[in-house]
Amino acid sequence: MGALTAAGGVGFAKALHATEHETFRWISRSPLWLLPLFPVAGALVTAMLVHFLARDAAGHGVPQVIDAIHRRGGRIPLRVGMTKVVASIATVGSGGSAGAEGPIVQIGSSIGSVMGRALRVGRADMSTLLGCGASAGIASVFNAPITGVFFVLEVLLRDFSLRTFTPIVIASVVSVGVTQSMLGRDEAIFSVALTGYTFTLAEIPSFIALGILCALVGVLFTRLLHLAEDLFARAPGGPILRPVLGALGLGMLGVAWVMATGPVGGVPQFFGNGYASIRSIVDPATYTGLGPTAGAAAGAMGALSLASLCILKAIGTSLTLGSGGSGGVFAPSLFIGAAAGACFGEALKALGLIPHGVTPASYALVGMACVVAGTTFAPLTATLLLFEVTREPRVLLPAMLACVVATVVARQRMRDSIYTAKLRQSGLVLGGTRDLTVMRRVHLSSIRPMPLPPEPIYPSDPLSKVIDMLPAHRGADFPVVDASGRYIGMVTGEDVRTALIDREAIPLLLVAELLRTDLPVLLPEESLDTVIDKFAQHDVACLCLVDGGSRAPRGLVARAAVLKGYQQALSES
C-alpha cells in the first residue's frame, strides 16, 4: 500500500507542479484581462470530469473518505481516485486556490479500497486499509510520515488502538522511503532556520493570543467555505457551470489584486497552492531586507497586505472548492495561517512587544499550524505537520501551546470541523471514543431481524386485522406498505394497546388512523452508531429494515437486539 501510493503521489505531485508552473508562465506573459480565463479553463475541465466520471471527486476529498469509512464499508471506486487526480491537476494547476492533500488522501484511500476488495478483507480491516492509503499519501506529498499517521488517527479513523496504528505506521514509512528513493532527495517543503531563536517565558502571552486569533481566522474560513458550498448548491446553471462561475470570481479577485499592488510576476500570490508565497512569508530574511523582494509576500508589503492576502486566500479557496472545484484545504490553511501569523508578528513589532532578535517569521510558522488545528480540530497533526514541513524544532514548544489554544477556542465557536460539518448534515455524526469506534465497525447486516407479519398490512385495512395477527407475530409493531409493497409507515404496539382500551371502537378504525409516518427506516449497510441515534430520537421498540432500492420491508429490528449486538462487539474488541 505504501509503495503503490508513493508512486501515485510522486506522479501526481510532479504533474501538478509542472502544470502550475506552465500556467503561471503563461499568465505572466499575457495581458491582465486574460487572467481569469486560466482558472476558468481549469474549472471547466474539472466540472466535466466530475460530472461525467465521478461525482465524489468534487470538493476537498477528505469528507468523502470519512463517509466511505464510517458509512459505506470502505468502498471507494478506483475511478474516483483516478478522476480526482486529473480534476485536481486541472483545478490547482490552472490557478485554482486549493492544495494537494485532499486529492492524495482520496487517491490513497481508493487504492486501499480496491486492494481490500481484491483481498476480500472484513469491514474493520477495510477501514484500516483506507487509513493506510491516506497516511501513505499524506506522507508522500508532504514528506511527512508522522503527520500522515496522526492525520489518519485523529481525523479519519479516530482510533488509536495498536491494531490500527501498526499497519498505518508501516504504510507511511514505506511510502516516504519509496518517495525519497524516486526523487533522490530528502528535503522539507518549507525548509527554514530560525538561527538564534529561543522560546522564552515572556512570549507565552503572545502565542496564546496568536492561538486565539488563528482559531477565529480558522472558524471564519470554515464558515466561509461552507457558505460558498450552500450558495453554489442553490445557484442556477447546473454542476458544470458552477465551478466556472467560482473560477471566474477567483480570476476577478486576481485582477483586482494585481491592479491594486502592481504586477508581482503577473500572478496573484493566492493563486494555486501558494507554496512560493508561504516560503517567502516564513523566511526570516524577508523581514530583515536580506531575502528576495521579487514576489515576496511579506516584509515590504507590511501588515495590511498580509491581512489582505489572508482574506483573499480564504475567499479564493471558498470560491474554488465551494463551487465544485477539486483540491484540498491543507495548503490554503497553511497559507492563511502564515499570513495571519506574520501579520500578528508585524503588529507586535510595531508595538515594541516582540523580543529583541525575533522576527515575525516565528509567528508566521506557528500561525500555519494554528489555523490547521483550528479548522481540523487536530492539534497533534497540526504540530507535527509544522515540524516535518519546516524541519525547524525551535518553534515546537510555542506551536504546541498555540495549537491547543486554537483547537479549544475553535471548538467553542463551532461544533464541527472543516471536514465534518457537511457529514453531520447528511446524518453522519462523528465522535472520538472507543465505544463509538466499535459501533462504527459493526453493521446492521450482522444483526438478525425479526420476521415480518404473516400478511402485508395496508392503510385501508381494518385495525381488527392487525389485532388478529398479534398471536402469530413475534413483535407488537407492524410495518405498513402501499399497493406496490413499498414501506410507508408503521403501527406501533403502543398505539395498538391504546386502541384496545376502547374495544367497541375497534371495528370502526382503519390502519391509516393509527399509521405513523414519522419513523425512520433502517438500511442493511448502516452502522450501529447511526442506528442507535435513530432509536434515541424515537421512543419505539422496533424500526423497520427496508431494501435500499425497492424500499420493501425486510424485517423488524428491535432496540434490544441492537444493544445486544453492540455489547457483543464491545466485549470482542
N, C-alpha and C positions, 0 to 999 in steps of 0.2 A: 504493500500500500504506500509506504513512504517513498519507495523508488519510483513507482508509477506517477504519483502525484508530483514529485520533484521534477520529473521530466516534463510533465504538462505545465507546471508552474514556470519553469525556465523558458519554455517556448512561449507561453502566454506573456510573460514579462518582457521578453525581447521584442515580440511583435507589437505590444502596446507602446513601449518606449520608442521604437522605430517609427510607428505611425504618428505618435505625438510629435516627435522631432520634425518629421517631414511636414506635418500640418503647420506647426509653428514657423517653419522656414517659409512656407507659402504665405502665411498671414503677414509676416514681417515684410514681405515683398509686394503685398497687394495694397490697393487703396483702402482707406479706412472704411468706406461704405460697404465694402465686400466682406468685412469681418464677420457679420452674423451668418453669412452663408456657410461657413465651415462647420460650426456646431449644428446648423440646421440639416446639412447633408448627412452628418453622422447620425443625427436623431432619426432621420427618415429611414436610413438603413436599419437602425436598431428596431424601429417600430415595425417594419415589415418582417424582420426575422422573428421577433417576439410574437407577432400576431399570427403568422402562418406556421411557425415551427414549435414554439414552446412559450405559453403564457407565463409560466413561473420564472422565466428568465428576466422579467422586468424587475425594476427596483433594485434594492441593495442586497438581495440574495439570502442574507442570514435568517430573516423571519421564515422564509420558505423552508430552509433546512431545519429550523426548530420545529416547525409544523410537521414536517416529514418524520422527524424523530419521535415526537410525542403523540402524533395522531394518525399517521399513515403507515405505521410499521416500518419506517425507514425506507420506503420505496421512493426513489428519485430516478426517473428515466434518464438514460445516458444522453438523450438528445437535449435535455435541459442543460446539462453541463456543457455540451458542445455549442449549443446556441448561446449560452452565457458568455463563452469565450469570445466569439465573433461580435456579439452585441456590445460587450464591454469595450472591446478594442475600438469599435465604431463610435461609441459614446465618448469615452475618455480620450481616445486618440484624436478626435476631431475638435477637442477643446471643451467637452462637457465636464462640468465640475463634479468629479467623483473619484473614488480610489479603486485599488486593485484587490483589497482583502475580501470584499463580499463575493466577487466573482470566483476567486480561488477557493473560498470556502465551499461554494456551491459545486465547483468543478471537482474538488477532492471528495466531497460527500457523495456526488453522483458516481464516482469511481468506486467508493466504498459500498454503495448500494448495489451496483452491478456485480461486484465481487461477492457480496453477501448472498445475493440471489443465486449466483452460479454455484456457490458452495452450500447453498440451502441451510444457512445458519438460522438459529431461532431469533425471535423478535428482540430479546435482550442483547444478544451478540450483534444483531444488525445495527442497533443504535451505537454500540461501541465502534463498529467498523466505520460508520459515518463520522464519528468523532475522530477516528484515526485519520481519515481522509482530510477532514477540515484542519486538524492540527498540522498535518504534513504540509498542507497548502499555505497556511499562515507562516510556518517555519521557513518554507522555501522562499516565498515572496519577500519577507522582511528579514531573512537570515536571522531568525529569532526562534530557536527551538523551545525555549522555556515559555515564551509568550504563547506559542502555539498550543502547548499543553494546557496552560491555565485559561486561555480563552475558551477552549472546549469545556473544561471542567466548570468554569464559572458561568459561562454564557449559554452554551448549547445543552450540555447534559445535566449540569448542576448535581453532579455525582462525583464525590472524591474518594470512592472506595478503591481499594487496591486492585480489584478485578478490572476496573475501568482504567485506572491510572497507568498500569503497567503497559498494555499494548499501545496506548496513546503516546507514551514516552518513547517507546521503541520506534513507532512510525515517524515521530517528529525528529528524532536523532538521525535516523536513516535518511530522511528527506533532506536535512541540512548537509549531511555528508555527501549525498549524491549531487546536490546543488553546487556545493563548493568544488567538487571534482569536475563538474561540467563547465563551470565558469572559470576555474583555475585561480580563484582568489577568495579571501575571507575578509570582507570589508563591511563596516556599518553603513547603513544608508545615509545617516546624518552624522557622520563622524565629527566630533567636536572635542576640544580640550580646554577646560576652564583652568588654565595654568595659574596656580597660586590661590585658587578659591578654596575657602574653608567655611563650612556652615557653622554659624555661631548662634548662641542663645538669643542674641539681640534680634535675629531675623525671624524668630518664631512667630511673632505677631504679624509680620509682613506676609509670611507664607500661609498663615491661617486666613488672612484677608484675601490672598490670591485664590485659595481654595474656594472661598465663598463666592468670589467674583466669577470664577470659572464654572462653578456649579450653576449660577444664574445664566451665564452665557450658554452652557450646555442645555439647560432647560428651554431657553428661548429658541435655540437651534432645533431641538427635538420637536417643539410645538410648531415651529415654522414649517418643518418638513412634513409633519402630519397634516397641517392645514393645507399645504400645497397639494398633498395627495387627495384630500377630500374635495378641494375645489376643482382639481383637474378631473376627478372621477365624475363630477356633475357637469363638467363643461361639455358643450356640443362639439361635434367633429369626429368622434369615434377614436378608437385606440391607435390609429395610425397618425392622425392629425395632432393629437395632444402632445406627444413628445416633440413634434416640430414646433408647436407653439411655445413650449418650455424652452427649447433651444433658441428660438427667436428672441425670447425675453432675456436669456443669458447673453446673446450677442449684442443686444441693445445696451445692456449694462456695460459690456466691454467697450463699446463705442463711447459711452459717456465717461468711462474711466480714462481712456486714452485722451479724450478731448480735455478732461479736467487736469490731468497730470502731465501730459506730453507723452509722446511715444517712448516706451521702455522696451526696446527691441520690437515694438509693434505688437506685442502680445500682452494682454492683461494678465497680471500675476495670479488672479483667481481662476484662470482657465486651467483645464486638465487636472492632474493630481496635485499640482502645486509644490512638488518636491524642491525645485530650484529656489522658490521663494522661502520655503522653510529653512533650507540650508543657509540662506542669507540672514534670516531673522535670528537664528540660534548661533551664528558665528560671532564670537566676542570682538573680532577685528572690525566688524561692521560699525560698532559703537565707539571705536577709537579712531576712526578715519583711516585705518590701515587696510581695511578689507576692500573688496571690489565695490565700486559705486554703480557701475552699469547694471541695471536690473535689480539693484538692492531694494529690499522691501522694508528696510528699517533705517535707523541712523538718521540720514539727512531728511527723510520724509517726516520724522517725528511721530509723536503720539497720535495726532489727528489722522494721519494717513494710515497708521497701523489699525486704529479703530475702524476706519473706513474699509480696509481690507478684510477685517474680521466680519463686518456686517455684510459686505458684498459676497464673501465666500459662503456665508450661511444662506443668503438669498439665492446665489447661483446654484448651490447644491440642491436646494429645495426645488428650484425650477427644473433642474436636470432630472433628479430622481423622482420628484413628486409627479411629474408629467408622464413618467413611464420609461425614462432612460435607464440604462444598465450600468451599475457600478457600486462601489462600497462607500461607507461613511467613515472609515478609519482615517484615511488621508485627509478628508475635509476637517475632521475633528482635530487632527494634529495641526493643520494649518490654522484653524480658528484659535486653538489653544496657544500656539506660538505667538500669533499676532496679539491676542488678548494679554498674554503674559508679558510680552515685550512692551506693550502699551502701559501696563501696570508698572513695569520697571522704570520706564521713562518718566512716569508721573512721580514715582518715589525719588528718582534722581533730581527732578526739577524742584521737589520739596526739600531736598537735602536729607532724605531719610534712608538713603542707600549707603551701606558701609563703604569705606574707602577701598578702592581697588576692585570693587564688584561692579559688573556691568549688567544691563538689562537682559543679557543673554541667559543668565542663570534663571531668571524669572520666565523667560520665553520657554526654556527647556521644561521647567516644572509645569508651566501652563499647558504644554502639549499633553502631558499625562493627565492633568486635572480635567480637561474637557472630555477626554476619552472616558475617564472614570465617571464623570457626571452624566454622560449620555448612555453608557452601557451598564452602570451600577456594578462595575467590576474593577475595584481598586487594585487588586493583585495583578491582574492582566495589564492595567494601565502603567503601574510602576515598573513591572518587568519589561514591558514594551519600550518604555523610555530608556532603560539601561541598555537593552540589546540593540536598539536602532541608533544609539549615540556612543555606546561604549564609554560613557563618562560616569564613573562611580561617585563623583563628588556631590552630585545632586540627588542621590538616592534618599538620604535622610529627609531633606525638605520635601521631596516628591512623595514619600510615604505619608508624611503628615498631611500635606495638602490634598492628596488623592482621597484619603479617608474623609477629610472635611468636605471635599467636593461631593463625595458619594452620599454622605449623610444629609447634606443640605439639599441635594438634588432629589433624594427620595422623599424629603419632606414636601417638596414643591410639586412633584408628580408621582403618580402611583406606578407607572410602567416606564421601562427604559425605551430607548430609541428602537429596539428590536421587538419588544413585546406588546406595545400598545395596540397595534392592529390585530395581533393574535388574540388579545382579550376581547376585542370587538367581535371576533369570529367564534368566540366561545372557548378558547384555549387559555386557561389560567395557569400560569407557571408559579411554582414555589421553589423553595430551596431545601426542604427537609428530606431526610432519609425515607420517611413514610411516603411522601409524595412521589419520590423516585420509584419506590416499589409499586405504587398504584399505577404509574405510567407504564410499567413493564408488563402488567397483567391486563389482557384484553378481554372483552366481554365474550369473545368466542370460546374462552376456556371455561365459562360457567354454563352449566346445563339449564336451559329454561324449562319452565313448567309447560305442559301441553295446552293447546287451545281448547275452548269448549267443543263439545261433540258436534255442534252445528254453528254455522255463522250467524251472527246477530246483526239485524238491520235496524235502522232508526224507526221504520214503520211497524216493527214487531211489537206485540203487546208485552208489557212488563212481565206478565204471568209466564211467558216463555223463558225468561231469564230465571225466574224463581223455580220453575220446574227443573231447570238444569243444575241447580245448586247441589243436589246429592251426587251427581255424576261428575261434577267439575271439581278438581282439586283446590282451586282458588276461589275467592269470592269476587274477583274482578273479571269483567267481560269486555274484550275489545269489540268495537262496533265497526262494520265495514259498509261501503256503498255497494251498488249493484255490480260494479266491476271487481269487487274484492279488495279495494284499497282502504286502508285504515283511515277512519275519520274521527275517532274518539273512543271513550271508554265509559262504561257504567261501573262505578266502584262498589265494593262491598258495603262501605259506609252508607252510600246513598240507598242501596237496596234495603239495608237494615232500617233506615229511617222510613222508607216507604211501607215496610211491614208493620209499623206501628198502627197505621190506619188500613187494616186489611180490606175493609169494604170498598176502598177507592182503587185497589189494585186492578180489578177488571177494566177500569176506565182509563188507566195510564198506559202510555206508549213509551218505548225505549227512548225516543227522541226527547221526552220531557225530563229524563234523568241523565242525558248524554253530556259528558264533559269533554269539550274540545280544547281545553287549555293545557292538557297534559302533554309533555314532550314524549317523543318516541326514542328508542334506543337502536343503534346500529351495531352489527357484529364487530366492526373494526374499532369501536370506541374503547378507550382505556378506562380503568376503574375510577380514576380521578374525576373525569367528566361525568361518569355515571352517578357517582356519589353526590356530585354537585347538583345533578338534576333531582335526585331524591331529596336533597336538603331543601330545595326550593319548592317542592310539592309534597305535602304530607300524605303520601299514599303508600300502600303496602307493595304494589306491583306497578311496573311500567311495561308497555308493550314493545317487544322486539320485532322490528319490521325488516323486510328486504330493502336494500338500498335503492334498487331500481324500480320495482313494481309497487313498493310501499305496502305489500301484502303482509299481514301479521304472520310471524314465525313462531311465536310463543310469548309467554309472560315471564318476566324476570322479577323475582322477589327481592326486596331490600335485604332480607336475611341471607339470601344466597350470595349477594354481592359482598356483604360484610364477612361471610364465611370464606369466600374466595380471597378476599384481601388478607384476612388473618392467616390463612394457609400460606400465601405468598410471602408475608412478612416473616413467618417462622422459618420458611425455607431460605430466605435471604440472610 
